[in-house]
Amino acid sequence: MEGSAAATEEEREGEGLTEEEAVELLQVENETRERCEARFNEERLQRPAQLVWRMFSCATNASLTSELRRLAGMMMKRALMKEVDWPDEQEPARLRTAVLEAVSKETNLAVSRVLCDTVVALATEVLGDDNDVNQWPDLLPFLFRCAKSPEWLQRLAALHVMTELSAICPAPFHVHLPLIMNFLKTCLGDENCTIQCEAARATFMFAESFERPEEVLLFQQLLPSALECTQRTMRNGRMEDTEKILSELLDLIEIRASTLRESFDLILPSMCTWADPTTTGITADIKRQAVEALVLLCEQLPAAVKKHAEFMVKVIPLVLSCISTLDDDDGWYNFASECSERDDDPTMSELAEENLDRLCNALGAKVLPVLLPWVHEHANDAGHWKNRYAAVMAMSICATGCNAVLKKDRRGFREHLSFVERMASDEHPRVRWAAINCLGQWCFDFAVRYEHKQRARARARTHTHTHTH
C-alpha cells in the first residue's frame, strides 16, 4: 500500500471535533440542521484535515446506525470537495489507503456506495488531467482484486468505481479492456440482481467512453445482454434501478447511437410496451424515458429507422396515442394563468406533442403513411373527443417537418384543409380550439398554398368558433 494508515487519532484530530460532536453534526432534524451546517462549514474552513478524518471515523464506526454512517461518508466527501491543507504530504496517501481498506471490509450496501463515491472523488483529484495511474498505483490492482472476490458487495464496489471513473478519466482502462469486458460479461449474468443492474448501467457508460472502432465492436457484443438485463430488472419490479439504467441508455443513444444499430429488435418491443399509456405498474418517469429513447433513436439514426418498417409502424401511433392522454381540465383555456403559475412537469400529452414534432423533423414525409390513416380514423371517433383532439393536433404538428411533401400534393393539401375546417365545427371546445390553432399554424407553414378564398374561409371559421362554448 502507499503508506501507513496508522496515524494516531490525536495526530489527526488536533483541536477538531470530538466523536460526540461529529455524530451531532449528522443529525437531520430541521431545528438543528442549520446550526450543524454552520459548525460543519466552520470546521471545513479552519480544520479541514481533522474534519475529513473524523467523518471517515464515523463512516467506518460499526456501532453507529447505517444511516449515520452513510451521512458521515457524504460529509467526508463534501469536506474533500475543497482543497484540504494536509498537515504533511503523506496524509492524502494514508487517507486513500484507509478508504480502500474500508471498502474491502464494508458489509452495508448504502455505506459501501458512499465510500466508493469517495474513492472516485479521490481518484479524480489525484490522477489529474493526465489520468496518471502511477499517482495512485494501488487503485487498479485493488479494483481487479475486488472484481474477483466471492463477496458480492466487493464485486459491486469494483463495478461501481470502474464505471464512474470511466466516465471521468477513461484512459487508464484502455489497456485493461479485455479484463473489463470479461468482468462486465460475468456481472451481467451474476446471480445477484443488484450486480446485474449495475452491470447493465456500466455497459452503457463504458460504451459511451470508448471510441475506437475495435472497442465499439467489443461493446456492441455486450449490449444485447445489457438490454435483456434491463428488461429483467423491470420484470422484477425494480423501478428505481430501471430508471438509472435507462438514464445511461439515453446518454448512450445521444452520444453514440450507432453502437445500438444492431439492437433495434431488442429495444423496440420493451420500450414500446413501457411507453404505452395503457401499460400499468410502471412509473411515469420510466414511460417518459422509454418514449425519449425511441424518439432519440429516430433523431440520431433517421436513415436506419426509415429502413426499419416495424419501428415506424409502432412508434408513431404510440406517440399519437399519448397525445390523447390530456387531462379534462375545466380551466384549459386560461393560458395566461398557466404560463405564470405553473411550475410542474409537462404532462404526457404535452410531451407527446413535442415528441411528434421531433419525429416529423427527423423523419420527414416518412411519417405520413402511418400518421394520416391514424388521424382520419381517430378524427371520426364520435365517442372520444380526446382522440379527435389528438388527430387535429397531429395535423398541426406535422406541418413543419412534412412541409415540402404536403405543399407538393395540392389536391391532398385541400383535402387536409377541408378536414381541419370541418373539425373547427366539432361539438367539443378543445377540438375546435385545436382546429383553429392548426389553421393559424398553416397560415405560416403553407402561405404559398393558401389561396385568397381559402384564407377567407379559415378566417371566417376562426371568427365563428373562437368564442363558442
C-alpha positions in Angstrom: 0.0 0.0 0.0 1.0 3.6 -0.4 1.7 4.4 3.2 0.7 3.6 6.7 -2.9 4.4 7.8 -1.8 4.1 11.4 -1.6 7.7 12.3 -3.0 8.2 15.8 -6.3 9.8 16.4 -4.6 12.5 18.4 -2.3 13.4 15.5 -5.3 13.6 13.1 -7.8 15.4 15.3 -5.7 18.2 16.9 -8.3 20.6 18.2 -11.0 19.3 15.9 -14.4 17.7 16.6 -14.8 15.0 19.2 -16.7 11.9 18.1 -19.8 13.0 20.0 -19.7 16.4 18.2 -19.2 14.7 14.9 -22.2 12.5 15.4 -24.3 15.5 16.4 -23.4 17.2 13.0 -25.0 14.3 11.3 -28.5 15.0 12.7 -31.1 15.8 10.1 -33.8 17.4 12.2 -34.9 20.7 10.8 -34.4 22.6 14.1 -30.8 21.5 14.4 -29.8 21.3 10.7 -28.9 25.0 10.3 -26.7 25.0 13.4 -25.0 21.8 12.3 -24.3 23.1 8.8 -22.8 26.2 10.3 -20.5 24.2 12.5 -19.5 21.9 9.6 -18.6 24.8 7.4 -16.6 26.3 10.3 -14.6 23.1 10.7 -14.1 22.7 7.0 -12.6 26.2 6.9 -10.5 26.0 10.0 -9.6 22.3 10.4 -10.4 20.5 7.1 -8.0 17.6 7.5 -9.2 16.8 11.0 -12.8 17.1 9.8 -12.1 14.6 6.9 -10.6 12.1 9.3 -13.4 12.5 11.9 -16.1 11.9 9.3 -14.2 8.9 8.0 -14.0 7.6 11.5 -17.8 7.9 11.9 -18.4 6.4 8.5 -16.5 3.2 9.5 -17.8 3.0 13.0 -19.9 -0.1 13.2 -21.5 0.9 16.4 -23.4 3.8 14.7 -26.5 3.2 12.6 -26.0 2.6 8.9 -27.9 5.9 8.1 -25.5 7.9 10.3 -22.5 6.2 8.8 -23.8 6.9 5.3 -24.3 10.6 6.2 -20.8 10.7 7.6 -19.4 9.3 4.3 -21.3 12.0 2.4 -20.0 14.7 4.7 -16.4 13.4 4.3 -16.8 13.6 0.5 -18.2 17.2 0.9 -15.2 18.1 3.0 -12.9 16.8 0.3 -14.5 18.9 -2.4 -12.5 21.9 -1.3 -8.7 21.9 -1.2 -7.5 20.4 2.1 -4.5 21.8 3.9 -3.0 18.5 5.0 -0.5 18.5 8.0 2.1 16.6 6.0 2.5 15.4 2.4 1.9 11.7 3.3 -1.6 12.3 4.8 -3.5 12.1 1.4 -1.9 8.8 0.7 -2.8 7.5 4.1 -6.4 8.5 3.6 -6.6 6.8 0.2 -5.2 3.6 1.7 -7.6 3.8 4.6 -10.6 4.3 2.3 -9.7 1.4 0.1 -9.4 -0.8 3.2 -12.8 0.4 4.4 -14.4 -0.5 1.1 -12.9 -4.0 1.2 -14.4 -4.6 4.7 -17.8 -2.9 4.4 -20.8 -5.1 4.6 -23.6 -2.4 4.3 -24.7 -1.5 0.8 -25.5 2.2 1.4 -22.3 2.8 3.3 -20.2 0.9 0.7 -21.7 3.0 -2.1 -20.8 6.3 -0.4 -17.3 5.0 0.3 -17.0 4.1 -3.4 -18.1 7.6 -4.4 -15.3 8.9 -2.2 -12.8 6.7 -4.0 -14.0 8.1 -7.3 -13.6 11.7 -5.9 -10.1 11.0 -4.6 -9.1 9.3 -7.8 -10.4 12.1 -9.9 -8.2 14.6 -8.0 -5.1 12.5 -7.7 -5.0 11.2 -11.3 -5.4 14.7 -12.6 -5.9 15.7 -16.2 -3.1 13.4 -17.4 -5.0 10.3 -16.0 -1.7 9.1 -14.5 -2.5 5.9 -12.6 1.0 6.0 -11.2 -0.2 8.7 -8.8 -2.3 6.0 -7.1 -0.6 2.7 -8.0 -2.8 0.7 -5.6 -6.1 1.7 -7.1 -6.4 -0.6 -10.2 -4.9 -3.7 -8.6 -7.4 -3.2 -5.7 -10.3 -2.9 -8.1 -9.4 -6.0 -10.0 -9.0 -8.0 -6.8 -12.5 -6.9 -5.7 -13.8 -7.9 -9.1 -12.7 -11.5 -8.4 -14.0 -11.5 -4.8 -16.5 -14.1 -3.8 -18.2 -11.3 -1.8 -20.9 -9.7 -3.9 -20.5 -6.3 -2.2 -16.9 -6.2 -3.2 -17.7 -7.1 -6.8 -20.3 -4.4 -6.8 -17.8 -1.9 -5.4 -15.3 -2.7 -8.2 -18.1 -2.3 -10.8 -19.3 1.0 -9.4 -15.9 2.6 -9.1 -14.7 1.4 -12.5 -17.9 2.7 -14.2 -17.8 6.1 -12.6 -14.1 6.6 -13.3 -14.5 5.5 -16.9 -16.8 8.5 -17.5 -14.3 10.9 -15.9 -10.9 9.5 -16.9 -11.3 6.5 -19.3 -7.6 6.4 -20.4 -6.4 4.1 -17.6 -8.9 1.4 -18.6 -7.9 1.2 -22.3 -5.0 -1.2 -21.6 -7.2 -3.3 -19.4 -10.2 -3.6 -21.8 -10.1 -7.4 -22.1 -10.3 -7.8 -18.3 -13.1 -5.2 -18.1 -15.1 -6.9 -20.8 -14.9 -10.3 -19.1 -15.8 -8.7 -15.8 -18.9 -7.0 -17.3 -19.9 -10.2 -19.1 -19.7 -12.1 -15.8 -21.6 -9.4 -13.9 -24.4 -9.3 -16.4 -25.0 -12.9 -15.7 -24.4 -12.7 -11.9 -27.0 -14.3 -9.6 -27.2 -11.1 -7.6 -29.9 -8.7 -9.1 -28.1 -5.6 -7.8 -24.9 -6.5 -9.6 -26.9 -7.2 -12.8 -28.4 -3.8 -12.6 -25.1 -2.1 -12.1 -23.5 -4.1 -14.9 -26.2 -3.0 -17.4 -25.7 0.6 -16.4 -21.9 0.1 -16.5 -22.1 -1.4 -20.0 -23.9 1.6 -21.4 -21.5 4.0 -19.7 -18.4 2.2 -20.9 -19.8 2.1 -24.4 -20.0 5.9 -24.2 -16.4 6.3 -23.1 -14.7 4.1 -25.8 -14.4 5.4 -29.3 -12.0 3.3 -31.3 -13.8 1.0 -33.8 -12.4 -2.1 -32.3 -13.5 -1.0 -28.9 -17.0 -0.1 -30.1 -17.3 -3.5 -31.7 -16.5 -5.2 -28.4 -19.1 -3.3 -26.5 -21.7 -4.0 -29.2 -21.4 -7.7 -28.3 -22.4 -6.9 -24.7 -25.3 -4.6 -25.5 -27.9 -7.4 -26.1 -27.1 -8.8 -22.7 -27.3 -5.4 -21.1 -30.7 -4.7 -22.7 -32.0 -8.1 -21.6 -30.8 -7.3 -18.1 -32.7 -4.0 -18.2 -35.9 -5.9 -19.2 -35.3 -8.4 -16.3 -34.8 -5.5 -13.9 -38.2 -4.1 -14.9 -39.9 -7.5 -14.7 -38.6 -7.8 -11.1 -40.3 -4.5 -10.2 -37.0 -2.7 -9.5 -38.3 0.7 -10.8 -35.6 2.9 -9.4 -32.8 0.7 -10.8 -34.6 0.6 -14.2 -34.7 4.4 -14.2 -31.0 4.6 -13.6 -30.2 2.1 -16.3 -32.5 3.9 -18.8 -30.8 7.2 -18.0 -27.5 5.8 -19.1 -29.1 4.2 -22.2 -30.4 7.6 -23.2 -27.0 9.1 -22.8 -25.5 6.4 -25.0 -28.2 7.0 -27.7 -27.5 10.7 -27.6 -23.7 10.3 -27.7 -23.0 7.1 -29.7 -26.3 5.8 -31.1 -24.5 3.9 -33.8 -23.5 1.2 -31.3 -27.2 0.3 -31.0 -27.9 0.0 -34.7 -27.9 -3.8 -34.5 -30.1 -3.8 -31.3 -33.3 -2.3 -32.7 -35.2 -5.5 -32.4 -34.3 -5.7 -28.7 -35.0 -2.1 -27.9 -38.3 -1.7 -29.8 -40.6 -4.2 -28.0 -39.7 -3.3 -24.5 -39.6 0.5 -25.0 -43.0 0.5 -26.8 -44.5 -1.6 -24.0 -43.2 0.7 -21.3 -44.1 3.9 -23.1 -47.7 2.7 -23.9 -50.1 4.9 -21.8 -52.3 1.8 -21.2 -49.4 -0.1 -19.6 -49.9 -0.3 -15.8 -47.5 -0.8 -12.9 -44.8 1.5 -14.4 -43.7 4.8 -13.1 -44.3 8.0 -15.2 -40.6 8.6 -15.3 -40.0 5.2 -17.0 -42.7 5.9 -19.5 -41.1 9.2 -20.4 -37.7 7.6 -20.6 -39.0 4.9 -22.9 -40.6 7.4 -25.3 -37.4 9.5 -25.2 -35.3 6.5 -26.1 -37.5 5.8 -29.2 -37.5 9.5 -30.3 -33.8 9.9 -29.8 -33.1 6.9 -32.0 -35.2 8.5 -34.7 -33.2 11.7 -34.4 -29.8 10.1 -34.2 -30.3 7.3 -36.7 -33.0 8.5 -39.1 -31.7 6.6 -42.1 -31.7 3.3 -40.1 -35.1 4.0 -38.6 -36.6 4.7 -42.1 -35.4 1.3 -43.3 -36.9 -0.4 -40.2 -40.6 -0.6 -41.2 -41.8 -2.0 -37.9 -40.1 0.8 -36.0 -42.2 3.4 -37.7 -45.4 1.5 -37.5 -45.1 1.0 -33.8 -43.5 4.3 -32.6 -45.6 6.9 -34.4 -49.1 5.5 -33.3 -47.6 5.2 -29.8 -46.7 8.9 -29.7 -50.0 9.8 -31.2 -52.0 7.9 -28.7 -50.0 9.7 -25.9 -51.4 13.0 -27.1 -54.9 11.6 -26.3 -54.0 11.3 -22.6 -54.6 15.1 -21.9 -56.4 16.0 -18.8 -60.0 17.2 -19.0 -59.3 20.5 -17.2 -62.1 23.0 -16.9 -59.6 25.8 -16.9 -57.8 24.7 -20.0 -58.4 28.0 -21.8 -56.6 30.1 -19.2 -53.2 30.2 -20.8 -52.1 33.4 -19.1 -52.6 31.8 -15.7 -51.0 28.5 -16.9 -47.8 30.3 -18.1 -47.4 32.4 -14.9 -48.3 30.0 -12.2 -47.5 26.5 -13.5 -44.2 25.0 -12.2 -44.9 21.3 -12.5 -43.5 18.9 -15.2 -45.2 18.8 -18.6 -47.9 16.2 -18.9 -47.6 13.1 -21.1 -49.8 14.7 -23.7 -47.7 17.8 -23.9 -44.5 15.7 -24.1 -46.1 13.6 -26.8 -46.9 16.7 -28.9 -43.2 17.8 -28.6 -42.1 14.3 -29.4 -44.3 14.1 -32.5 -42.7 17.4 -33.7 -39.3 15.9 -33.2 -40.2 12.7 -35.1 -41.6 14.7 -38.0 -38.5 16.9 -38.2 -36.2 13.8 -38.0 -38.1 11.5 -40.4 -39.9 14.0 -42.7 -42.6 12.6 -45.0 -41.8 9.0 -44.0 -44.2 9.6 -41.0 -47.2 10.4 -43.2 -48.1 6.9 -44.4 -48.5 5.9 -40.8 -49.7 9.2 -39.4 -52.5 10.1 -41.9 -54.5 6.9 -41.5 -54.4 7.2 -37.7 -55.5 10.8 -37.9 -58.6 10.1 -40.1 -59.6 7.1 -38.1 -59.5 8.9 -34.8 -61.0 12.1 -36.1 -64.2 10.1 -36.6 -64.2 8.8 -33.1 -67.5 10.3 -32.0 -67.4 8.9 -28.5 -64.0 10.2 -27.5 -63.2 13.9 -28.0 -59.6 13.4 -26.8 -58.9 11.2 -29.9 -60.4 13.8 -32.1 -58.3 16.5 -30.4 -55.1 14.3 -30.9 -55.9 13.8 -34.6 -56.2 17.6 -35.3 -53.1 18.4 -33.2 -51.2 15.8 -35.2 -52.1 17.6 -38.4 -50.9 20.9 -37.0 -47.7 19.5 -35.7 -46.6 17.5 -38.7 -46.9 20.6 -41.0 -43.3 21.8 -40.3 -41.4 18.6 -40.7 -43.5 17.3 -43.6 -43.9 20.8 -45.2 -42.3 20.0 -48.6 -44.4 16.9 -49.4 -47.7 18.4 -48.2 -47.1 21.5 -50.3 -46.3 19.4 -53.4 -49.6 17.5 -53.1 -52.0 20.2 -54.0 -55.1 18.0 -54.0 -54.1 16.3 -50.8 -53.5 19.7 -49.2 -57.0 20.8 -50.0 -58.4 17.6 -48.5 -56.4 18.2 -45.3 -57.6 21.7 -45.2 -61.3 20.7 -45.5 -60.8 18.1 -42.8 -59.4 20.7 -40.4 -62.1 23.2 -41.2 -64.7 20.5 -40.5 -63.1 19.9 -37.1 -63.5 23.6 -36.3 -67.2 22.9 -36.0 -66.7 20.0 -33.6 -69.1 19.8 -30.6 -66.2 19.9 -28.1 -64.4 23.3 -27.5 -61.0 21.8 -27.2 -61.3 20.1 -30.5 -62.5 23.4 -32.0 -59.5 25.2 -30.4 -57.1 22.6 -31.9 -58.6 23.1 -35.4 -58.4 26.9 -35.1 -54.8 26.6 -33.8 -54.0 24.3 -36.8 -55.4 26.8 -39.3 -53.4 29.6 -37.8 -50.2 27.4 -37.9 -50.8 26.6 -41.5 -51.1 30.2 -42.5 -47.4 30.4 -41.7 -46.3 26.9 -42.9 -48.3 26.8 -46.1 -48.6 30.5 -47.0 -47.9 29.9 -50.7 -50.6 27.3 -50.9 -53.3 29.4 -49.3 -55.4 30.9 -52.0 -57.3 34.1 -51.0 -60.6 32.2 -50.9 -59.1 29.6 -48.6 -57.7 32.2 -46.3 -61.0 33.9 -46.1 -62.7 30.7 -45.2 -60.1 30.0 -42.5 -60.6 33.5 -41.0 -64.3 33.0 -41.0 -64.0 29.7 -39.2 -61.7 31.3 -36.6 -64.1 34.2 -36.1 -67.1 32.0 -35.8 -65.7 29.4 -33.3 -63.1 31.2 -31.1 -65.7 32.2 -28.5 -68.0 29.2 -28.9 -68.6 27.2 -25.8 
